[in-house]
Amino acid sequence: MKYNVLILGASYGSLFGTKLSLAGHRVSLVCTRPTAELINRDGTVVRFPIKGRDSLLDIASGQLPGTLSAATPDAVDPDRFDLIVLAMQEAQYASPGVRDLMPRIARAGVPCLAIMNMPPLPYLRRIPSLALPANTNSLECCYADARVWDAFDPALMTLASPDPQAFRPPGQPKNVLQVGLPTNFKAARFAADAPTALLRGLEQDIEAARFDGIEVPVKLKVHGSLFVPLAKWPMLIAGNYRCIRRDDMVSIKETVLVNPVQSRAIYDWVWQLCTRLGASDADMVPFEKYARAAEGLAKPSSAARTLFAGAEHIERVDCLIHRIASQLGLQADVLDEIVALVDERLARNRANANSL
């Protein structure tokens, strides 16, 4: 069966959209008007590293058996879609246009797959230890606009960790994306069987798809555990957010590998927090595997780069974990320092923006 899939976010979203279109599905990306016009005119190109091949494999959307188009938020009718994928950073859902689209998506009652580091609040409400309103209400301050998520049904919201690393190559237009780390999207099942079956169908279609006979990396893997997507949390705190210094930023590689003992300590601390929430050790990723991946992460994290570019909002997974830890009676000096540094830099960015 071929599905209609709406993906919010044309940058990172074009990676997942390409995989779906390669499997024959119909994809529509939500983006700004100039980017939508570019994609509708020229399509997208995603560059994949292929094992055993020296050069990258360029996959243009126009060569695929499915379709891939783009639209602005105001032009989207959510009722037309079988699945909606939320593939933007958390703060972008509060941006003009997208902010108005979100309640329309919620009212449509379409299953939503969030490919985000920052779990949407409706997903957190599926976790038994966070399900009480008092628990999730205390986390709202970590979101750019928590009201964006008010109308969503937790049963129709699931989460995948954005483990694959992709970036726009320097000097390339906005319809070109390059995959740097070709890992898989690890998604939790939905609360209900029907949308889970849809997700597993997409998993099988992506697995079976080939491009000119070539198996293309970056698959969708659907898991029964709610906590598999949270395996990214130790990585984010040990690497992505520790890139942030008071006056500068460093690469994830340097952050993790200069002092691996310290990195492992905070990694294990966040791991234990996840197990307190209900995760099993089997849901998590061993530090050794993450440290090997970090060897290839020669740039600061996107959170760090965005922060030092003057952003007034970034994804606050650090804040989220800090507040959840407080609910559980846990504390870590390293996390306290991270949250303070991000708070300080964001306050500085907002003050600079207000002075203009």
The 8 nearest C-alpha neighbors of each residue, nearest first, counted from 0:
[[1, 2, 200, 24, 23, 201, 197, 204],
 [2, 0, 24, 23, 3, 25, 22, 65],
 [1, 3, 24, 81, 25, 4, 0, 80],
 [2, 4, 25, 80, 81, 26, 24, 5],
 [5, 3, 26, 82, 80, 83, 81, 2],
 [4, 6, 83, 27, 26, 28, 84, 80],
 [5, 7, 84, 28, 83, 85, 8, 29],
 [8, 6, 29, 85, 86, 28, 84, 87],
 [7, 9, 12, 87, 86, 29, 10, 30],
 [8, 10, 12, 13, 28, 30, 11, 29],
 [11, 9, 12, 13, 8, 176, 173, 174],
 [10, 12, 13, 14, 9, 8, 86, 165],
 [13, 11, 9, 8, 10, 86, 14, 15],
 [12, 14, 16, 9, 11, 10, 15, 17],
 [15, 13, 17, 12, 16, 11, 18, 45],
 [14, 16, 18, 12, 17, 13, 19, 11],
 [15, 17, 13, 19, 14, 18, 12, 20],
 [18, 16, 20, 14, 19, 15, 13, 21],
 [17, 19, 21, 15, 16, 20, 205, 22],
 [20, 18, 22, 16, 21, 17, 24, 15],
 [19, 21, 65, 24, 23, 17, 22, 18],
 [20, 22, 18, 63, 19, 23, 17, 64],
 [21, 23, 19, 20, 208, 205, 204, 24],
 [24, 22, 65, 20, 64, 21, 19, 1],
 [25, 23, 65, 20, 1, 2, 19, 22],
 [24, 26, 66, 3, 65, 2, 4, 20],
 [27, 25, 67, 4, 66, 5, 3, 16],
 [26, 28, 68, 5, 69, 67, 6, 4],
 [27, 29, 69, 6, 9, 7, 5, 68],
 [30, 28, 7, 70, 71, 8, 69, 72],
 [31, 29, 71, 9, 8, 35, 70, 34],
 [32, 30, 34, 71, 33, 35, 29, 70],
 [31, 33, 35, 34, 71, 36, 30, 70],
 [34, 32, 36, 35, 31, 37, 30, 38],
 [33, 35, 37, 31, 36, 32, 38, 30],
 [36, 34, 69, 32, 38, 37, 70, 33],
 [35, 37, 39, 33, 34, 38, 40, 32],
 [38, 36, 34, 40, 35, 39, 41, 33],
 [39, 37, 42, 35, 41, 40, 36, 43],
 [40, 38, 36, 37, 68, 42, 41, 35],
 [39, 41, 37, 38, 42, 36, 35, 68],
 [42, 40, 38, 37, 39, 43, 174, 61],
 [43, 41, 38, 60, 39, 40, 61, 59],
 [44, 42, 174, 60, 59, 38, 175, 45],
 [45, 43, 59, 175, 58, 174, 57, 176],
 [44, 46, 176, 58, 177, 57, 175, 47],
 [47, 45, 57, 177, 56, 55, 178, 176],
 [46, 48, 56, 178, 55, 49, 177, 45],
 [49, 47, 55, 56, 50, 46, 178, 54],
 [50, 48, 52, 47, 51, 55, 56, 215],
 [51, 49, 52, 48, 53, 216, 215, 214],
 [50, 52, 49, 53, 48, 54, 55, 213],
 [51, 53, 49, 50, 54, 55, 48, 56],
 [54, 52, 51, 55, 49, 48, 50, 56],
 [55, 53, 52, 56, 48, 49, 47, 57],
 [54, 56, 48, 47, 46, 57, 49, 53],
 [55, 57, 47, 46, 48, 58, 54, 49],
 [58, 56, 46, 45, 55, 44, 59, 47],
 [59, 57, 45, 44, 46, 56, 60, 62],
 [60, 58, 44, 61, 62, 43, 57, 45],
 [59, 61, 43, 62, 63, 42, 44, 67],
 [60, 62, 59, 63, 42, 66, 43, 67],
 [63, 61, 60, 59, 64, 58, 21, 65],
 [62, 64, 21, 60, 65, 61, 20, 66],
 [65, 63, 23, 21, 20, 66, 62, 22],
 [66, 64, 23, 20, 24, 25, 63, 21],
 [65, 67, 25, 20, 26, 24, 68, 64],
 [68, 66, 26, 27, 25, 60, 20, 65],
 [67, 69, 27, 39, 28, 26, 38, 66],
 [70, 68, 28, 35, 27, 29, 39, 38],
 [71, 69, 29, 35, 28, 74, 30, 72],
 [70, 72, 30, 74, 29, 73, 31, 32],
 [73, 71, 74, 75, 96, 97, 29, 100],
 [72, 74, 71, 75, 96, 100, 99, 97],
 [75, 73, 71, 72, 70, 76, 29, 100],
 [74, 76, 72, 73, 77, 70, 71, 100],
 [75, 77, 78, 79, 74, 80, 103, 104],
 [78, 76, 79, 104, 80, 75, 107, 103],
 [79, 77, 107, 76, 80, 109, 104, 81],
 [80, 78, 77, 76, 81, 3, 75, 4],
 [81, 79, 3, 78, 4, 82, 77, 5],
 [80, 82, 3, 4, 2, 109, 83, 79],
 [83, 81, 4, 110, 80, 111, 109, 5],
 [82, 84, 5, 111, 4, 6, 112, 110],
 [83, 85, 6, 112, 111, 113, 86, 5],
 [84, 86, 113, 7, 114, 87, 6, 112],
 [87, 85, 114, 8, 12, 7, 84, 113],
 [88, 86, 8, 85, 89, 7, 91, 115],
 [87, 89, 91, 90, 115, 314, 86, 92],
 [88, 90, 91, 314, 92, 87, 117, 115],
 [89, 91, 143, 92, 88, 93, 313, 312],
 [90, 92, 94, 93, 89, 88, 87, 97],
 [93, 91, 94, 90, 97, 98, 89, 147],
 [92, 94, 98, 91, 90, 144, 97, 95],
 [93, 95, 91, 92, 98, 97, 96, 90],
 [96, 94, 97, 98, 93, 99, 92, 91],
 [95, 97, 99, 98, 72, 94, 100, 73],
 [96, 98, 100, 99, 92, 95, 94, 72],
 [97, 99, 93, 96, 100, 94, 92, 101],
 [100, 98, 96, 97, 101, 102, 95, 103],
 [101, 99, 97, 103, 98, 102, 72, 104],
 [100, 102, 104, 103, 98, 99, 97, 105],
 [103, 101, 105, 104, 100, 106, 150, 99],
 [104, 102, 106, 100, 101, 105, 107, 77],
 [103, 105, 101, 107, 102, 77, 106, 100],
 [104, 106, 151, 102, 103, 107, 150, 108],
 [107, 105, 103, 108, 104, 102, 150, 151],
 [106, 108, 104, 78, 105, 109, 77, 103],
 [107, 109, 106, 105, 110, 104, 155, 152],
 [108, 110, 107, 82, 111, 81, 83, 104],
 [111, 109, 155, 82, 156, 194, 83, 108],
 [112, 110, 83, 156, 84, 82, 155, 113],
 [111, 113, 84, 157, 158, 85, 156, 83],
 [114, 112, 85, 158, 115, 84, 159, 157],
 [115, 113, 159, 86, 161, 160, 85, 158],
 [114, 116, 117, 113, 161, 160, 118, 86],
 [115, 117, 118, 160, 161, 316, 114, 231],
 [116, 118, 115, 316, 89, 119, 314, 315],
 [119, 117, 116, 115, 122, 120, 123, 158],
 [120, 118, 122, 121, 117, 123, 148, 113],
 [119, 121, 123, 122, 118, 148, 124, 135],
 [122, 120, 153, 124, 123, 119, 151, 156],
 [123, 121, 124, 125, 120, 119, 153, 156],
 [122, 124, 120, 125, 126, 121, 129, 118],
 [123, 125, 130, 121, 122, 126, 129, 120],
 [126, 124, 123, 122, 127, 130, 153, 121],
 [125, 127, 124, 129, 123, 128, 130, 225],
 [128, 126, 130, 129, 125, 124, 131, 276],
 [127, 129, 126, 130, 276, 131, 277, 134],
 [130, 128, 126, 127, 134, 131, 124, 135],
 [129, 131, 124, 127, 128, 126, 125, 132],
 [130, 132, 134, 133, 129, 135, 128, 124],
 [133, 131, 135, 134, 136, 130, 129, 124],
 [132, 134, 136, 131, 135, 137, 130, 129],
 [135, 133, 132, 131, 129, 136, 137, 130],
 [134, 136, 138, 132, 137, 133, 129, 131],
 [137, 135, 133, 138, 139, 134, 132, 140],
 [136, 138, 135, 134, 139, 133, 140, 322],
 [139, 137, 135, 136, 140, 141, 319, 322],
 [140, 138, 141, 136, 145, 142, 137, 135],
 [139, 141, 142, 138, 137, 145, 143, 144],
 [142, 140, 139, 318, 315, 138, 319, 143],
 [143, 141, 144, 145, 140, 139, 315, 90],
 [142, 144, 90, 145, 312, 93, 141, 89],
 [145, 143, 142, 146, 93, 147, 90, 139],
 [144, 146, 147, 142, 139, 148, 143, 149],
 [145, 147, 149, 148, 144, 150, 139, 93],
 [148, 146, 145, 149, 144, 101, 98, 93],
 [147, 149, 146, 151, 150, 145, 120, 121],
 [148, 150, 146, 151, 147, 145, 121, 102],
 [151, 149, 105, 148, 102, 152, 106, 147],
 [152, 150, 105, 148, 149, 153, 121, 156],
 [151, 153, 154, 155, 121, 150, 156, 105],
 [154, 152, 121, 156, 155, 122, 125, 151],
 [155, 153, 190, 152, 156, 189, 191, 125],
 [154, 156, 110, 153, 152, 111, 189, 157],
 [157, 155, 111, 153, 154, 122, 112, 110],
 [156, 158, 112, 189, 122, 187, 113, 111],
 [157, 159, 113, 112, 186, 187, 114, 228],
 [160, 158, 186, 114, 185, 228, 184, 113],
 [159, 161, 228, 162, 185, 114, 184, 115],
 [162, 160, 114, 163, 115, 184, 159, 116],
 [161, 163, 160, 184, 182, 164, 183, 231],
 [164, 162, 182, 181, 180, 161, 183, 165],
 [163, 165, 180, 179, 178, 162, 181, 166],
 [166, 164, 178, 179, 177, 163, 176, 11],
 [167, 165, 177, 176, 168, 178, 164, 179],
 [166, 168, 176, 177, 175, 169, 171, 165],
 [169, 167, 171, 166, 170, 177, 176, 175],
 [170, 168, 171, 167, 172, 166, 175, 176],
 [169, 171, 168, 172, 167, 173, 175, 176],
 [170, 172, 169, 168, 175, 173, 167, 174],
 [173, 171, 174, 175, 170, 167, 168, 169],
 [172, 174, 175, 34, 171, 167, 10, 176],
 [173, 175, 43, 172, 38, 44, 176, 42],
 [176, 174, 44, 173, 45, 172, 43, 167],
 [177, 175, 167, 45, 166, 46, 44, 168],
 [178, 176, 46, 166, 165, 45, 167, 179],
 [179, 177, 165, 47, 180, 164, 46, 181],
 [178, 180, 165, 164, 177, 181, 166, 48],
 [179, 181, 164, 163, 182, 178, 165, 162],
 [182, 180, 163, 217, 216, 178, 179, 164],
 [181, 183, 163, 217, 180, 162, 184, 216],
 [184, 182, 217, 218, 219, 185, 163, 162],
 [183, 185, 219, 160, 159, 161, 162, 220],
 [186, 184, 220, 159, 160, 183, 228, 221],
 [187, 185, 159, 221, 158, 222, 220, 228],
 [188, 186, 222, 225, 221, 158, 224, 223],
 [189, 187, 223, 195, 222, 221, 186, 190],
 [188, 190, 195, 191, 157, 194, 154, 155],
 [189, 191, 154, 188, 192, 155, 195, 153],
 [192, 190, 189, 193, 194, 195, 154, 155],
 [191, 193, 195, 194, 196, 190, 189, 188],
 [192, 194, 196, 195, 191, 197, 189, 198],
 [195, 193, 197, 196, 192, 198, 191, 110],
 [196, 194, 198, 192, 189, 197, 193, 188],
 [195, 197, 199, 193, 194, 198, 192, 200],
 [198, 196, 194, 200, 195, 199, 201, 193],
 [197, 199, 195, 201, 200, 196, 202, 194],
 [200, 198, 202, 196, 201, 197, 195, 203],
 [201, 199, 197, 203, 202, 198, 196, 204],
 [200, 202, 204, 198, 199, 203, 205, 197],
 [201, 203, 199, 219, 200, 205, 204, 220],
 [202, 204, 206, 200, 201, 205, 207, 199],
 [203, 205, 201, 207, 206, 22, 202, 208],
 [206, 204, 208, 202, 22, 207, 203, 201],
 [205, 207, 203, 204, 208, 202, 218, 219],
 [206, 208, 204, 205, 203, 209, 22, 214],
 [209, 207, 22, 205, 206, 204, 21, 210],
 [208, 210, 214, 212, 213, 211, 215, 207],
 [211, 209, 213, 212, 214, 208, 215, 21],
 [212, 210, 213, 209, 214, 208, 215, 62],
 [211, 213, 209, 210, 214, 208, 215, 207],
 [214, 212, 210, 209, 211, 215, 49, 208],
 [215, 213, 209, 216, 212, 210, 208, 49],
 [214, 216, 213, 209, 217, 49, 210, 47],
 [217, 215, 181, 218, 214, 49, 182, 47],
 [218, 216, 183, 181, 182, 215, 163, 184],
 [217, 219, 183, 216, 184, 205, 220, 206],
 [218, 220, 184, 202, 183, 185, 221, 205],
 [219, 221, 185, 186, 184, 202, 218, 222],
 [220, 222, 186, 187, 185, 188, 199, 219],
 [223, 221, 187, 224, 188, 186, 220, 227],
 [222, 224, 188, 187, 225, 221, 227, 189],
 [223, 225, 226, 222, 187, 227, 188, 282],
 [226, 224, 187, 227, 223, 188, 228, 126],
 [225, 227, 229, 278, 224, 228, 282, 230],
 [226, 228, 282, 229, 230, 224, 225, 283],
 [229, 227, 160, 230, 159, 226, 185, 186],
 [230, 228, 231, 226, 227, 232, 160, 273],
 [231, 229, 283, 228, 232, 227, 284, 233],
 [232, 230, 229, 234, 233, 235, 228, 160],
 [231, 233, 235, 234, 229, 230, 236, 269],
 [234, 232, 266, 269, 236, 235, 231, 237],
 [235, 233, 237, 231, 232, 236, 238, 266],
 [234, 236, 239, 232, 238, 233, 237, 240],
 [235, 237, 240, 233, 238, 234, 239, 241],
 [238, 236, 234, 266, 262, 235, 265, 233],
 [237, 239, 241, 251, 235, 236, 234, 255],
 [240, 238, 235, 300, 242, 241, 236, 251],
 [239, 241, 242, 236, 243, 238, 235, 337],
 [240, 242, 243, 238, 239, 237, 236, 254],
 [243, 241, 249, 240, 248, 239, 254, 299],
 [242, 244, 248, 241, 303, 240, 247, 245],
 [245, 243, 247, 248, 246, 242, 340, 241],
 [244, 246, 247, 340, 243, 344, 248, 343],
 [247, 245, 244, 248, 243, 344, 307, 340],
 [246, 248, 244, 245, 243, 249, 307, 242],
 [249, 247, 243, 242, 244, 299, 303, 250],
 [248, 250, 242, 299, 253, 251, 254, 243],
 [251, 249, 299, 298, 252, 253, 297, 242],
 [250, 252, 254, 238, 299, 253, 296, 242],
 [251, 253, 293, 250, 296, 294, 255, 254],
 [254, 252, 250, 256, 257, 251, 255, 249],
 [253, 255, 251, 252, 242, 256, 238, 250],
 [256, 254, 252, 262, 253, 238, 259, 257],
 [255, 257, 259, 258, 253, 252, 254, 290],
 [258, 256, 253, 255, 259, 254, 252, 262],
 [257, 259, 256, 260, 261, 262, 255, 254],
 [260, 258, 262, 256, 261, 255, 263, 257],
 [261, 259, 263, 262, 258, 264, 256, 257],
 [262, 260, 264, 263, 259, 258, 265, 255],
 [263, 261, 259, 264, 260, 237, 255, 265],
 [262, 264, 266, 260, 261, 265, 259, 267],
 [263, 265, 261, 267, 262, 266, 268, 260],
 [264, 266, 268, 267, 262, 263, 237, 269],
 [267, 265, 233, 263, 237, 264, 269, 268],
 [266, 268, 270, 264, 265, 269, 263, 271],
 [267, 269, 265, 271, 270, 266, 264, 272],
 [270, 268, 272, 233, 271, 266, 267, 265],
 [271, 269, 267, 273, 268, 272, 233, 266],
 [272, 270, 274, 268, 273, 269, 267, 275],
 [271, 273, 269, 275, 270, 274, 268, 276],
 [274, 272, 276, 270, 271, 275, 278, 269],
 [273, 275, 278, 277, 271, 276, 272, 279],
 [276, 274, 272, 273, 277, 271, 278, 327],
 [277, 275, 273, 274, 278, 128, 272, 126],
 [276, 278, 274, 275, 273, 279, 226, 128],
 [279, 277, 274, 226, 273, 276, 282, 280],
 [278, 280, 281, 282, 274, 277, 283, 226],
 [279, 281, 282, 283, 278, 274, 284, 270],
 [280, 282, 279, 283, 284, 278, 227, 285],
 [283, 281, 227, 280, 279, 278, 226, 230],
 [282, 284, 230, 280, 281, 227, 285, 279],
 [283, 285, 230, 286, 288, 282, 289, 281],
 [286, 284, 287, 288, 283, 289, 290, 280],
 [285, 287, 289, 288, 290, 284, 263, 266],
 [288, 286, 290, 285, 289, 291, 284, 292],
 [289, 287, 291, 286, 290, 285, 292, 284],
 [288, 290, 286, 292, 291, 287, 293, 285],
 [291, 289, 293, 287, 292, 288, 286, 294],
 [292, 290, 288, 289, 293, 294, 287, 295],
 [291, 293, 289, 294, 290, 295, 288, 296],
 [294, 292, 290, 296, 252, 295, 291, 289],
 [295, 293, 252, 292, 291, 296, 290, 297],
 [294, 296, 293, 297, 292, 252, 291, 180],
 [297, 295, 293, 252, 251, 294, 298, 250],
 [296, 298, 250, 252, 295, 251, 299, 294],
 [299, 297, 250, 296, 251, 300, 249, 252],
 [300, 298, 250, 249, 251, 242, 303, 304],
 [301, 299, 239, 303, 302, 304, 298, 251],
 [300, 302, 304, 303, 305, 299, 239, 306],
 [303, 301, 305, 300, 304, 306, 313, 314],
 [304, 302, 306, 300, 301, 305, 243, 299],
 [305, 303, 301, 307, 306, 302, 308, 300],
 [306, 304, 308, 302, 303, 307, 310, 301],
 [305, 307, 303, 310, 308, 304, 309, 302],
 [308, 306, 309, 304, 305, 303, 310, 247],
 [307, 309, 305, 306, 310, 304, 303, 348],
 [308, 310, 348, 307, 306, 311, 305, 345],
 [311, 309, 306, 312, 305, 308, 348, 313],
 [310, 312, 349, 345, 348, 309, 313, 306],
 [313, 311, 310, 90, 143, 345, 314, 306],
 [314, 312, 315, 90, 302, 306, 310, 311],
 [313, 315, 89, 316, 90, 117, 88, 312],
 [316, 314, 318, 317, 141, 313, 319, 142],
 [315, 317, 319, 318, 117, 314, 320, 116],
 [316, 318, 315, 320, 319, 321, 338, 236],
 [319, 317, 321, 315, 316, 320, 141, 338],
 [320, 318, 316, 322, 321, 317, 141, 323],
 [319, 321, 323, 317, 322, 318, 324, 316],
 [320, 322, 318, 324, 319, 323, 317, 325],
 [323, 321, 325, 324, 319, 320, 318, 326],
 [324, 322, 320, 326, 325, 321, 319, 327],
 [325, 323, 329, 327, 321, 322, 326, 320],
 [324, 326, 328, 322, 327, 323, 329, 321],
 [327, 325, 323, 324, 328, 322, 329, 134],
 [326, 328, 324, 325, 329, 323, 275, 272],
 [327, 329, 325, 326, 324, 330, 323, 322],
 [330, 328, 324, 325, 327, 331, 326, 272],
 [329, 331, 324, 325, 332, 328, 321, 334],
 [332, 330, 334, 333, 335, 329, 268, 265],
 [331, 333, 335, 334, 336, 330, 337, 265],
 [332, 334, 336, 335, 331, 337, 265, 241],
 [335, 333, 337, 336, 331, 332, 338, 321],
 [336, 334, 332, 338, 333, 337, 339, 331],
 [335, 337, 339, 333, 334, 338, 340, 332],
 [338, 336, 334, 340, 339, 335, 341, 333],
 [337, 339, 341, 335, 340, 336, 342, 318],
 [338, 340, 342, 336, 337, 341, 343, 335],
 [341, 339, 343, 337, 342, 338, 336, 245],
 [340, 342, 344, 338, 343, 339, 345, 337],
 [343, 341, 339, 345, 340, 344, 338, 346],
 [342, 344, 340, 346, 341, 345, 339, 347],
 [343, 345, 347, 341, 346, 342, 348, 340],
 [346, 344, 348, 342, 347, 343, 311, 341],
 [347, 345, 349, 343, 344, 348, 342, 350],
 [346, 348, 344, 350, 345, 349, 351, 343],
 [349, 347, 345, 351, 309, 346, 350, 311],
 [350, 348, 352, 346, 351, 311, 347, 345],
 [349, 351, 347, 353, 352, 348, 346, 354],
 [350, 352, 348, 354, 349, 353, 347, 355],
 [351, 353, 349, 350, 354, 355, 348, 311],
 [354, 352, 350, 351, 355, 349, 348, 347],
 [353, 355, 351, 352, 350, 349, 348, 347],
 [354, 353, 352, 351, 350, 349, 348, 309]]
